[in-house]
């Protein structure tokens, strides 16, 4: 049963990568990369359950935190023009 879960996760990860490469807008691409990271966390957890090594769950949790912070940072940087004050000419610094 866990092998079926690993297979389904790999298929979902592949579909997320396809969406990341073919996404029409930046938001769709970032969201697809975030979904890929989430599926990677699940994949690490399932592999940890299959192998019987409980410390791998801590690695999955750490990866989830890094995935979240990276997604927030990328989305924040894509909207940097909205955060900067405008100059007299109307151009952002």
Buried (B, 14 or more C-beta within 10 A) or exposed (E): EEEEBBEEBEEBBEBBBEBBEEBEEEEEBBBBBBBBBBBBBBBBBBBBBEEEEEEBBEBBEEBBEEBEEBBEEBBEEEEEEEEEEEEEEEEEE
